Amino acid sequence: RLWGGAGGGSHSRLLPPRGAHTARSTPVSPTTQQRDNRQTRSATASPEAEARAVGRQAALTLRARTSLYEAALASDEFQGHPDALLPLPSARIRQMGVHVSEAWARCAAAKLDLESECVRIANDEVPPGAYTANSHSELLKLPSDERCRLLASFNSNSTITSLELSHTGIDVPAARVLASLLSGRNTALTALNIERNHISSEGIVLLSLMLAKNSTLRVLKLAYQQVTISSAAELQIAEQLERNTTLLKLTIDLRQVRARELCDKWLMRNAALRRQQLKATVKADVDRAAVEAPGAGVAEVGGGTEGEDGGSGPPACAVGNWAPANAGRTAVS
């Protein structure tokens, strides 16, 4: 409010509102005020302070609920009807015990018996298709030589087509075993995922030499290794990929621009070759069907059968979009 002077003159002064009072009796310098503000902000935004606040709140909530529970147990209503109010703590403990037992049963089921597993893999007794062991804790704890024994058992397997071994402790000796079996007897594997492992430049070179001999692998995933790959190993895998005409997807961390360009070039070439093979296969099937059933009309790949009125009917055989134009590009992070 603006109040006039005692003499009624023009002099006036700004008075604080009624009941207001200042926090400090002495003037506060800007430096002191800024320091106080910083301390207040740091105390408010500190993770330790937030954790202490959350802990205090949780303790208060637990104490309040415990008091309510004890009061309910001591009430006359509970004494007259003990089953109608609240479940006893022992029931909750038994329920949690069941969950813990189920968790232990799942852990026991995930245990790996190395000898029996090697026999099952070598004798084609495992389910066909994909063998998935990504982030398997038992494989991570195996010594390197025992892990190599398990991988070597795939050499005589003919039913597993996809091997998922991401984050399973694969190192250079294990990469040597995989390169050997993919260069030799195993012709069933079409996809191999060994990302997030410990394969160094030596292991990458071994796998790149395997690409020049393998003709069945379609997908190879090598990205996110825990060790750095040398520039020579990057160029090695890019050059060896030129001698492979079946690989369609390769994931690997390449720093060199030249290596990335070469990998993209050869993977795009392989995708084009694969499309040509599919079209040729479909064309041969259509021609064979036309020979076996004479008079059924001439079928053209991607076209239609010509009707009696000269119009075009629906396509006799259509080649699906097996892969986009940029299929097989290298995933470079």
Secondary structure, 3 states (H helix, E strand, C coil): CEEECCCCCCCEEECCCCCCCCCCCCCCCHHHHHHHHHHHHHHHHCHHHHHHHHHHHHHHHHHHHHHHHHHHHHCHHHHHCCCCCCCCHHHHHHHHHHHHHHHHHHHHHCCCCHHHHHHHHHCCCCCCEEEECCCCHHHHHCCHHHHHHHHHHHHHCCCEEEEECCCCCCCHHHHHHHHHHHHCCCCCCCEEECCCCCCCHHHHHHHHHHHCCCCCCCEEECCCCCCCCCHHHHHHHHHHHHHCCCCCEEECCCCCHHHHHHHHHHHHHHHHHHHHHHHHHHHHHHHHHHHHCCCCCCCCECCEEECCCCCEEEECECCCCCCCCCCCCCECC
